[in-house]
Amino acid sequence: MIFKARATLILVAAILAVTAVAYLPGIRGPFLFDDWASLPVLGENGPIHDIGSFLRYVTSGTADPTGRPIALASFVLNARDWPAAPLPFKVTNLAIHLLNVLLLGQFLTLLGRRYELRHRLTHTAAWLAAAMWALHPFLVSTVLYVVQREAMLVSTFALVALIAWLTARNAFAKQGRYAAAWLYVGGGGATLLAIMCKANGVVIPLLAMVIDITLPAMPHPVAQRYTWHRRIALVVPSALLLAALAWLAISAFGEPPLLVRGWSIDQRLITEPAILFDYLARLWLLKPAAGTFFHDQLVPVNSLFDPWYAWIAPLVWIATLCAAIALRRRAPSVAVAILFFGAGQVLESTSVPLELYFEHRNYLPAALMFWPLSLAILTSRYRWLRLGLPAVLLSGLFLLTRSQAMLWGDELTQATVWADQQLGSPRAQANAAQAEFSRGLLRAARQRIDRASLRFPAEPQIAINLIDIHCATGGVSTSDLTFAARAFATAPRDPGALLTRWFQSRIEDLSRRPCTGLDDTALDSLVEAMARNERATSLPGRRQDIAHLRGTIALRSGDAAKAQGMFAQALAEEPTAKVALNEAALLGNAGYPARGLQHLELLETLPVEPGPSPSDGMAWIHAQILRRDRYWPREIEHLRDALTQQARDQDSAVPSHE
């Protein structure tokens, strides 16, 4: 027994060590894409230096109703302010991945015991499957993409919950005393923690239920008690989730495309089954498993029969899931892998209007994918197959993953390889041009962005990079401004905060690095073009952004009256202390403290929108913390005092700026 335990420890240590070595080249890579949108919140209101600032930060999330506070808290382990270095974040991501490997191996061991497999086969198959999952190259884009720690932490707590549920099920079968505690405290508690990392933690009861239907039935005397608890802990939450998703689909039936996406929920529901097969092809290495996050070139289907073959993938998926249920007793390991994958995708690949394709959605659903293969290999009659094939498979996966990790550790090579692989992705082309530009490869960056502008005439991200690169390589022409204005006005989707952030940075840059052909008038005309796009002005927040930008440009041009008027228009769209403080501070910094004070007074006269209610989840908790700390009143008082003192100093000086 001691020898077997040592052998298992050595095996597990080897798996973890090899996985770490495979990933090491990638941990020195940069922040990417959504990292820049999510992580700067760490320093948005100054360093996180005490319990008050920590609570304000971890409750500030808006990605889903839970706010993802545990995921946000985990980022504080790596930095308490912004900017920060990416290395600690990526090391932590790798550590979480290794922890998940341990949890997966333990879970598969318990699952094998529930299937009554031989002891040695149970352990070996569990850790072989965990090793294949750990070393799979398709997961590299989850592990080394910092913000996808959210998906990884969900998997951590999901595996803990599933281990607790299996333990509870076994305790029910043996009529143990703590069965209910394992089920509700262990499994339920871990599920709640998973949801606090990301909303797709709600699929955990469904994952447990699909596993449960493949397990051998309990003896009748004890089955009744377990069945009652199973209905409460698994069936009811799963039914509520599926009903909610069905309601979303039915309520959106026949609706026009979403402004922010460019496609309808109907189109998404028909498109996703084919995407799921693409995920499977990459997991089984039938297609290159290189992971990226640029898939904006994907075109959704229009209907079940446009194109004519669109109906095939949904039908095949329905048949596959039905076959898995029918074969769950004869081939339980295969059935559970299929059902687990499907259940794991049910939230992010159905009626919730998320982007169509992301690799990280497979991190948890693929956890059981290679267990049937491991069992098949280890029960083969051929000894050479049992010994040789695992070594070949793991060696191949190691090399592929290390190759991908090396790519993730080299920003320029990564960006250009992705752009060459995905010529139809505007994001990939813009990202590659940015990488070349930041490395001083100005000619290559200009050539790439010029080619992209011909191919993507209505893509704002191409337009803004074209202006940036042309500014650095001679200046912006009238045709460049015309192209950008047309892209801003005709973009098929709401560009979100992308344009707002770019305009703000470009306005600031004009003071430090003037650009030939790009002045305040040109910027104002581009903002006007953005305002003509109905998709960009359909929401109060976007209209607020546009008015704010006009005010900022006017302020830079010295037209304080126009700036104050535009800021007043922006504040009226969504009156908040945060917006008022920002704009009043801009007026003060530009030398107009009296106008800044008037802007603060304007906030008090505007109708205050009702704050978040308890049904809004974390947003309500965040609002309560701010109210308790008198955060915004104190900030307003502080700025008002500063502006008042500035105005007094101006009054004592001659001439006055005002």
N, C-alpha and C positions, 0 to 999 in steps of 0.2 A: 504493500500500500504506500509506504514511504517512497519507494522507488518510483511508483507511478506518479505520485504528487510532484516529486522533483522533476520528472520528465515533462510533466505538464507545465511547470513553472519555467523550465528552460525553453520549451516551445513558445510559450506566451512571450517571454522576454525577447526571444529571437524575432517574433513577428513585430513587436513594438520597435525594436532596434532597426530592423530592415525598413519598416515604414518611415521612421524618422529620417533615415539616411536617404530614402527616395525623395522626401520632401525638402530636405535641407537647402538645395539650391534656390528654392522659390521663396524662402522666408526673407530674403533681402530685396525683394521686389517692392515697387512703390504702391501707394494708394491708387485706387482706380475708380472711375465712374461714380457709382453711388456712394462710395466712401467719402467723396468730397461733398456730397449733399447731406450726409448723415452725421459724420464725425465732428465737423466744426462746432456743433452744438455744445461740445465739451467746454469751449471757451467763449460762447456767445455772450454770456453775462459776467465774464471774468472767471478767474480760476475757481475750481471746486475746492474750497478750503475748510469748510465746516459742515455740520449736519444740515443747516438750512440750505446752503447752496447745493448740497448733494440731493436733498429731497426735491428741490426745484428742478434739478436736472433729470432725475430718474422718473419724474412724473410728467415730463414735458413732451413725451413721445406722442405722435399723431398718426403713426402708420396704420394702426387699427384701433378698435375701441379699448383694448387693454393697454395701449401705449408701450408695450414691450419693456416694462421697467427692469426686469432681471437682465435682459440683454444689454440695456443701457448701462446698468450698474457694472456689468462685466467690463465695459470699456474703461471704466474708472481705474481698473486694475493696471491699465497700460498708460494712461495719461489723465491728468487733472486739468489740463488747459489745452489750448490750440493756438498755433500749430504744434504737431507732435511727430515723432519719428514712427514710421510704419513697422519697424522690426519687432518691437514688443507686442504689437497687436497680432502679427502673423505667428509669432512663437506661441502665443496663447491659443490661437486657432488650432495650431498643430497639436498642442497639449490636449485640447478638447477632443480632437479627432482620435488621438491615442486612447483617451478615456473611453470614447464610444466603442472602440475596438474591443476593449476589455469587457464592457457591458454587453456587447453583441455576442461575444464568445460565451459569456455566462448564460445569457438568455437562450442561445441555441442549445447549450448543454442541457438546461432545464427542459426545453421543448423536446429534445430527443428522449429524455427520460419519460415525458408524458406520452410519447409515441411508443414507449416500451422497447426502444432500441437496445442493442447490446452495449454494455458499459464502455468498452474500449471504442467502439464505433461512435457512440454518442460524443465522447470527448474529442476524438480526432476529427470527425466531420464538422463539429461546431467550430473548432479553431481553424480548420482549413477554409471553411466558408467565410469566417471573420477575416482571415488573412487576404482572401481574394477581394473582399469588399474594401478592406483597408488600403490595398494597393491598386485599386482600379483607377485608371487615368481619367475616367469620366467625372470623378469626384474632386479632381484637383481644383477646378474652378469654384468649388464650394469652400474647400479648406483654405485656400490662399487668397480668397476674396474676403476682406475683413468684415464687411457688413453681413456676410452670410453666416457669421457666428450665430445669428439669430436662428437660422435653420439648424445649425449644428447643436445648439443648446436644446431646441425642441426635441431633437433626436436623443440627446442625453436623458432628458426627463421621460421621454416616451419609453425608452428601454428600461429605465428604472420602474416605471409604472407597469410595464408588461412583465417584468421579473416579479414584482409584488403581486400581480394578478395570478401568475402561474403558481406562486407560493400559496396564495389564498385558495386557489382551486384544489391544490393538493391537500391543503389543510381541511377543506370541506369534505374531500373524499375520505380522509382519515378521521373525520369528526373532531378535528383539533379545536382548541379553545380560542385561538386568535385568528381564525379564518376571516371573520368580518373585519377585524382591524387591518389585516394585510390588504383586504380588498378596498376598503374605504379610506383608511388613513394612508396606507402606502400607495396603492394604485390611484386613488382619487386625489391625494395630495400632490403626487408627482404630475398628474394631469393638469392640475391648476397651475403648478409651477411652469409647465411647458407652455400653457396658454399665456402666461406672463412673459414668455420669451417671444412668442409669435402666435397669431390666432390659429394657425393650422394645428396647434396642439389639441384642438377639439376633435380631431380624427382618432385620438387614442382609443376611446371606447369602441369605435368601429373596428380598429385594428385588432383589438382583443377579441371582439365578437367573431371576426372572420377566422381567427385562429381557433377559437372555441368550437366552431362547427366542424372542424377537421379532426378534433381530438377524440379518442375513444370515449364512449359514453360511460358515465358513472353508474355504479350499482344503484338500483332503484331506491333503496331505503334512504340513501344520502343525497340522491339527485334532486329530490323535491326541495330540500332546504337551499341547495346551491342555485336551483332554477329561480327561486324567488329573488335571491340577491342578484343573480345575473340580469334579471329583468330591470332591476333598479339601476345597477351600476353600468350595464353595457347596452341593453336593448333600448331603453328609454332615451339616453343621450344620443345614440346612433340614429334612432328614428327621428328625433328632433332635428338633428343635423341634416339628414336627407330630406326631411320635409321643408326645411328652410331653403335648401338649395333648389328644390323643386319649385317652391314659391317664387324664388328669384327668376327662375327660367320662365315660368308661366306668366308672371307679371310683366316680363320684358318681351314677351312674344309679339313679333310684328313691329317692335319699336325701331326707329331709325338708328343709324350708327351713332355710337357715343362720340361726343366731340373730342374727348381726350385720347381716344383710341383709333377712331376711324373705321370701326367695325361694330356690328350689333352683337348682342348676346346670342341670338340665333346662329349667327355665323361662327361664333366662338364654340358653341356646343357641337357643331358639325365638324369644325376644324380640329379640335383637340384630340379626337381618337387617332387620327393619322400622326399627330405629334407624339402621342404615347408610343406608337409603334416605332417612331424614329428614336425615342429614348431607348427602347428595348434593343434596337439594332446597334446602338452605340454601347450599351451595357454588355451585349454579347459579341462586341467587336466585329459585327458584320458591316459597320461603317466606322470611319475614323472616330476615335473617342475623345479627340481634342476638345477641351471645354473652353468656352468663351461666354460672353454675355451680350454679344451683338447678334440679334436675330430680327432686327427691324425690317429686313428684306422679305420676311415671310408674308405671303398674301393669303388672307383667309378665303375659304370657299364662299360662294354666294348663296348656295342652297344645297339640298341633298342631291340635286341633279345638275348642278352647275359649279364645277365641271361634272360630266356625266358619271364619273367614278366616285364622287364624294361620298355616296351612301355605303361604299364597300367597307371602309374602316369602322364606322359605327356598328355595322352589322356583324363584322368579324369579332369586335370586342364583346358584343352581347353574347355571341356564340361561345367565345372563349371563357367568359365568366360563368356562363351556364354549365359548360363542360367541367370547369373546375369544381363547381358545387356538386355536380353529379358524380365526379370521380374522387370526392374528398375521402372516401373510405378505402378505395383501392390504391390510390396514389396520393396519400396525404401530403407528403413533402412538396410535390409539384403543385398540388391544389393550393396549399397555403402560400407558396411563393407568388402564385398568380393573384390570388385574392388579396394578399397583403399589399402587393404593388398597386392594384386597382383601388383599394381602400385608401392607401396613402396619397393617391392623386385626387381624391374625390373633391377636395375643397378648392385646390388651386388649378384644376384642369376641367372645371365644369362651368357653372353659371356666375361665379364671382368675376367681375370684369378686370382681371389682372392681365399683364402682357401675355402673349400667346405662348412663349417658349422661354424656359430658363432651366439650365442644368441642375441648379441646386434643388429643384423640386424632386429629384430622384434620390437625394441623400438618404432619407429614411425609407421611402418605399422600396429601394433596392436592397435593403438590409438582409432580406431572406432569399434574395435572388439566386445566390450561388450554393445554397444549402442542398438542394436536390442534386446538383452536379457533384458536390462533395460526397454525398451518400452513394451516388452511382459509381464514382471512381473507387471509393474505398470498399465497395462490395463486389467489385469486379472479380471474376475467377482468375484473371491474369495478374500474377505478382508484379511483373514488370510495369504493368499499367498502374497498379496501386502505388508503386514507389516512384515511377518515372514521371507520370503525367502531372502530379502536383508540383514537382520541382520545375517542370517546363512551364506550366501555367504561371506559377508565382514569379519565376525568373522573367518571363515575358512581361507580366504586369509591372514588375519592378522597373524594368528598363523603360517601358512606355511612360510610367508615372514620373520617373526621374527626368526623362526627356521633357515632359510637360512642365515639371517644376523648374527646370533650367530656363524654359521659355518664360515662365512667370517671373523669374528673377532678373530678366533683361527687358526693360521697358520698351526700348526701341525695336528690338527684334520681335518681341511679342506683338507690338502694334502693327508692324509692317507685315508680319506673317498673317495675322488675322485679316488685315485689309486685302491682302492678295487672295486669301481663301474665300473671302466674302465680298466680292466686288459689288454685289447688289445692296450692301448695307451702308447707308449714309453715315451711321454712327461709326462704323469701322473705318471708313475713309477719313472722317473728321478726326478720329482718335489718332490715326497714323500720321496725319499731317501735323497735329499738335505735337506728337512725340518727335518727329523730325525737326520741327521748328524749335522745340525746347533744347534740342541737342546742337543747334546751330547749323543744321542742314537746310538752309533757307531755299536753295534752288530745288532740292527734292521736294520740300514741303510745298513750294509754290506750284510745281508741276502737278503734284498729286491733287491739290485742292482745285486747280484749274480744270483738271480732267473731271473731278467730281462735280463741279459746277455745271458742266455740260450734261452730265447724266442725271443730276438731281436739281432741277431748276426751282423746286418749291420746298426745299429743305432749309429751314432757318439755321441749323447747326453747320451746314456747309457754308452758308452766307456769312455767318459771323467769323468763322475761321478764315474764309477768303479775305475779309477785310483786315483781320489781324495780321495775316501773313503778307498781304500786299502793303500794309502800312510799314512793315519792317523791310520790305524789298523794293522801295521806290515810291510808294504812295498809292492812294486810292483814286481810281478814275471815275468819271461820270457813269460809265457802263457798269462798274463795280457797284456803285450806289443804286443804280437802276435794278441790277440783279438782286441785290439784298432787299430792296423795297418790295419787289415782286414776290420774293420768297416769303417775306414777313406777312404780306397781305393775302397770299394764296395758300399758305401752309394748310394741308388737309387735316391736321390735328392741332389741338391747343398745345403750344410748345411748353406750357407750364411756366416755371420760374426760370427756365434756361435763358430766355431773352432778357428778362429783368436783371439777372445777375451779370450778363454780358454788358448791357448798357451801363450799369453802375460802374463796373471795372473800366470800361472804355472812357466814361466821363472823367474818372479819376486819372486815367493814363494821359489824357489830353494835356493836363497841367504839367506832367513830368516829361512826357515824350510826345511832342506834337507830331501829327501825321499829315503829310501833304494830301490835300483833297478831302480831309475829314475834319470838319469844324462843328461848332455848335449848331449851325443852321442845318448841316447835313445830318447830324444826329437827330435833330428835331423832326426832320422829314422822315427818317426811318421809324421813329416812334409813331408818327402820324400813320405810316404804312401799317404798322402793327395794329393800330387802333381801327383800321378799316377791315381787319379780319374778324368776322363775326364769331368765329370760334374762340378768338382770344379776348373778346369783350363780353362773352355770355355770362361771366361770373363777376360779382362785385369785387372780389379780390384781384382779378386781373385788370379791371377798370381802375382800381386803386393804384395798381402798379404803374399803369400808363400815365395817370395824372401825376403821380409822384416823380416819374422820370422827367416829364415836361417841366415840373417845378425845379428839379435839380439842374436841368440844362439852362433854364432861365436864370437861376441863381448864379451859375458859372458865368453867364453872359453879363451879369450885373443888373439884371432887371428884377429887383427885389419885389416889386409890386406883383408882377406876373407870377413869380415863384410862390409868393404867399397865397395868391389866388388858386394856383394849381394844387398846392399843399392842402388848402381848405377843401377843394373838390375831392382830393384823395381821401382825406380824413372822413368826409361825409359818407363815402361809400361803405366803410366799415369803421365806425368810431372806436378806436382802442387807445389805451394809454401808450402802448408800445409804438404805434405809428406816430402819435402826437409828439412823443419825446424825441423820436428820431428826427422828425422834420423841424421841430423847434430848435434842436441842437444844430442842425445844418444851417438854419438862419442865423443862429448866434455865432457859429464858427465863421460864417461869411461876413460878419461884422454888422448884423442887423438884430441886436438883442431885443429891441422893442417889438419887432415883428415876431420874434420867437415867443415873447411873453403873450402877445395877442393870440398866437396859435394855441398856446396852452389854455388860454381862457376860452377859445372856441370849443375845445373838447368838452368843457363843462356845460355848454349850451346845446350840444347835440344830443338827440335821443339815444340813450344807452341801450344797446341790444341786450336781451336777457342772457345771462351767463349760462354756462353749461349746467345741465340738470344731472341728477344721479344716474339717469339712463345713459348719459354720454360716457360713462366709465371713467377712465383715467383723466380725461380733460376736466371733469368735475373735481376730482381729487386735487389736481394741479391748481385749479382756481381757488379751492379752499385753502391750500397752503399759501398761495400768494396773498389771499385775503387775511389770513391769520398773521402773516409777517408784515402786513401793510407794505408790501413790496412796491407796488406802483405808486401809491401816495407818497412814499418816502423818496422814490426816484423823481417824481414830479416836483416835490418840495426842494430837492437838491438842485435840480436844473433851474427851477424858478429863482432860487437864491443866486445861482451863478449868473443867470441872465440879468437879474436886477443889478448885481454888482457891476457887470460889464456895461450896462446902460448908464449907470452912475459915472463910471470912469469915462465913458464917451462924452457925457454932458460936461465934464470938467475939462475935456480936451477941446481944442479949437484947431481946425473945424471939425464938426461932428460928421461921422460917416453917414448918418441918417440925413 
